[in-house]
Amino acid sequence: MSDSVFHCKDLSKHYRKVQALKHMSFRLERGKIYGLIGNNGAGKTTLMRIIMGLAFPTAGSIGLFGRREEREIVRSRRQIGALIERPVFHGFMTAEKNLEVLRILKGIPDKNAVAETLALLEMTDTYPYRHFSYGMKQRLGLAAALLGMPDFLVLDEPINGLDPNGIRSIRELLVSLNRERDMTMLISSHYLEQLYHLATDFIIIHEGRLLEQISKQELAERCSRYISIVTDQPPAAVAVLEGICGEQELKVFPGNEIRLYSADLKPEALVKALSQNGVGIGQISSKGVSLEEYFAALVGGGKLA
């Protein structure tokens, strides 16, 4: 069995004059939890819709579970559970009845699947769906995605509308499913702090392009330490520093601040290099960043909506 759960090569998607995805190539490996990060309009939902067959690429190719032929990809989608956008349920039915209808439509033979899934989500409510709160509706959507215990779970904003206790319980459930069942997950969320605690890897996209695919360990190294340099000669400083650490490790911020995201650099060596090139330094210090700050720096100061 292939270790690849999903892969895409040069994937692009156009909606009339809007290019939602631009030449995207990456691979998702079995048994990992991928946090999908990007601003609104970055292409996250479009990517998830393509994975689920709800949208189709304009160009490029995709594969599921190592399979590339369209007929095989269609069959492979039976191994995927998804919560994308707002799920639709029958308003007059209970959670149990709604899931039973879904079980039959999906062709899941295990008649205990509904009860087991409701137990996982701690859903014991017996009143109709139309009386559910937003958080309860979100929880039922997750239950629908988990019905039949898929190999690959695709979730778009799964903790929207949940209270802190609900967020914690869902996070613990997803981690448990990943560890105990080796369930691969792709999760999009604007709650970056929660996503950081949940994911093992991150995919960062911006304006339809893949900016970075990075493991949690690599991200922790970059977020845990950066060197801040304040100088009244930013262009000259950048020219010197790019020769030391490379363009990808360097970001320029307002206030003449330059940040270097590399665990291997030492402030003393940077001071020496800048001084030898006639660049004055007002301040230099080692600091840490949050995932939100790292994302903002990567997209050039963008903010999550």
N, C-alpha and C positions, 0 to 999 in steps of 0.2 A: 504493500500500500504506500502511495506517495506521501512524503512529509509535507508536501505543498497542499494547502487547503484552497487557496485562491492565488492566481497570479494574473497579471495583466502586462501587456507590452505595447507601448506607444498608444495607450488608450486615450481617445478623444471623443467628446460628445458636444454636438452643436444643437442649440434650440433656435432656429431661424438665425438671428444676428448675434445671439449670445453663445459664446464658447464656454460651456460649463466645465469641461475637462480638457486639458491640453497635454497631450503626449506623455501620459502618466505610465510609469513602469515600476512595479514592485511585486513582492511575493509575501504571502502570509503563511507561516509555518504552523503545523499541527501542534496543539497543546498550549498555545500562547494566548494572552489577552492583549489585544491591540487597542490602544486609545487613539481615536481619530480626532485630530484637533484642527480647527480652522474657524475663521470668521463666518458669520452668516453669508451665504452666497459663494463660499469657497469651493463648493462642489461635493460636500460630504454626502448629502442625501442623494444626489445624482449617482455617485459611486455605489452607494448601497442599493439603489434601485436597479442598477445594471447587474450587480451581483445576483439579485433576486429575480431577474428577468422581467422587471416592471418597466425597464427602459433598455434601449439597445445602443451599442456604440456606433458612432459615426465613422470612426476609423480605429485601427488597432485590434488587438485580440485579447481574449480572456480565457482562463481555464479554471476548472473546479476539481479538486481532489486528483490532480494530475491528468484530468481528461480535457481534451481540446475540441473534439468534434461536437457540433451543436446538439445533436441528438443525445450524446452522452452527458453534456452539460445540463440539458433539460431534466434528465433522469436524476442527476446528482443533486439537483435543488431539493429533492425529497429529504436530503440529509441536513437541510438548513432550516433553522427557525428564525423568525424575524419580527421585529417591532419597528416599523418604519412609518413615520407620520402618525396620525391618529387612527387606531384600528376601529372597525365598524362592527358593532354587535347588535343583537335584537333587544330593543328596549324593554319588552315585556317579559323577557326570560331572566332567570337567575344566572349567576356565574357558572354554576354547574351545568345548566341546560345549554348555555351558549357554548361551553367547551365540548359538550357531548355532540352537538351539531358539527362542530369543527372536527372532532375526532373522526366522525363518520365521513365527512367530506375529504379528509386527508387520507382515509383508508387505513387508520391505525387500528390494528386488530385487538390490542390489549384493552379490555373494557375497564380495567382498573386505572388506566392512564389518567383519566380526569380527576379521580379522587386523590391520586398520588401527587398530581401537579398542584391541585388546590391546597393540599397539605404543605407542600414546599413553600407556597406563597402565604401560608397561614390565612387563607380566605375561608371563612365559615359563614359568610352572609347568605341569607336565603331570600332577600327581597330583590325585586326586578332591577335590571341594569340601569333603567332610566332614573333611578333614585341614587345611583352611585355618585360619590364625590369625584372630583377630577383625579385625585390620587388613587382612589379605588379603581377607576377606569384604567389608569396607567398600569396598575398592578395586574389587572385582568389581561391587558394586552401582553404583558410579560409572560403570564401563565400560558396564553395562547402560543407564544413563541417557543415555550419550553415543552409544550405538549408532544409526547413521543420521544423526549430526550434526544434532540438533534446532535449531530457531530459538530456543527458550526452554528454559532449564534450571532446574528447581526442586529444590533440594537441602536436606534436613533433616539437619543435623549431619554433613556429609560427611567431616570429618577425625577423627571419633571413632575411637580405637583405633590411630591412626597414630603412628609415632615422629617425632621432629623432622625428619629427612630426608624422610620420607614427606609430612609436612605441607607442607614447603617445595616439594617437587616437584608436589604437587597444586595448590598455590596458583599456582605458575608456569604450570602447564598451563591452569588456568581463565583466568588473565589473558591468556595467549596465544590461547585460543579466542575470548575476547571481542574482542580487538584484531584478529585476523586474519579471523575469520568473522562479526564483529558479533553474536555470540551473547549474547542477553539472559539474565541469571541472577537468581534470587531464592534467597538462601542464608541459612539459619538456623544459627546457631552460638553456643555459650556461650564459645568462644574469642575474646573480643572483640578482643584485640590482633591476632590473625591476620585477623579479619574487617575490621579497620580498614585493614590493608595491602592487602586484596583489593578491597573494595567501592568503587564510585564514589558511591553514595547509600545512605542508611539509612532504614529504616522502624522506628520504635520503638512497640511496643504494650504495653499493661499492662491486665490484667483484662478482656481482650476489646475494649478501646478503642484507637483510633489516637491516640497522644500527639503524634507528630511525624514528618513526612517531611522529610528534610534532606539536602542534598548534602554530599559529603565536604569541599568547600571551606568551606561554612558551618560544618560541624562543627569543622573545624580551627581556624577563627577563634574559636569559642566555647571549645574545649578548650585552645587555646594561651594564653589569657589570661582571667583573671577577677580581680575585685577582692574581697579579703577584708576585712570590717570586723568588729571585735570591739567590742561595746558592752554596757554594763549596762542599756541601755534598748531592747531589741529591738523591742517593739511601736511605740514612737515612731519609731525609726529606719526601720522597715518602712514606716510611713505616709508618711514624707518621701521615701524612696527609690522607692516605687511611683509617686509623682508624677513622678519624673524618668525612670525607665527602663521602667516598666510591670511588671505582676505576673509575666509570663512570663519575664522576664530575672532574676528574683530568687528565691533559695532560702535558707531558714533552716536552720542546722545546730546540733547540740548545742554547748554551750560559748558560747552567745550570739554565734555567728558568723553573719554574713550574707554571702552570695556573690552578686555581680552579674556575670552572663554577658553582657557587651557589650563589643565592641572599641572603641566610640566614647567610653566614659566615661573621665574623668580623675580620679584620686584627689583632686587639689586642689579640684576643683569640688564633689565630694561632701562633703569636709570642710567647705567653706564653707556648703553648703546645710544640713548637719546642725547646724553651730554656730549658724546663724541661727535654727534652730528649737529651740534649747536642748537638743540631743542630744549627750551627751558620747561621745567615741571613745577606746577603750583602745588600739586598734591598727588600722592600715589598710595593706594591701600588695597588690601585683599578683602573681598566681601563675598556674600552669598546671594543667590537669586531664587525667587519662586518660579514655578512652572509658568505662571501668568507672565512674569517679567521676561522669562526666556523666550516665550512665544512672541511677545510684543517686539522684542529685539530682533527676532528672526524675520518677522514680516515688515520690519522697518517702522516700528512705533504704532502699528495697528492695535486696536482694542477689540476685545470680544464684545459682541452685541448682546 
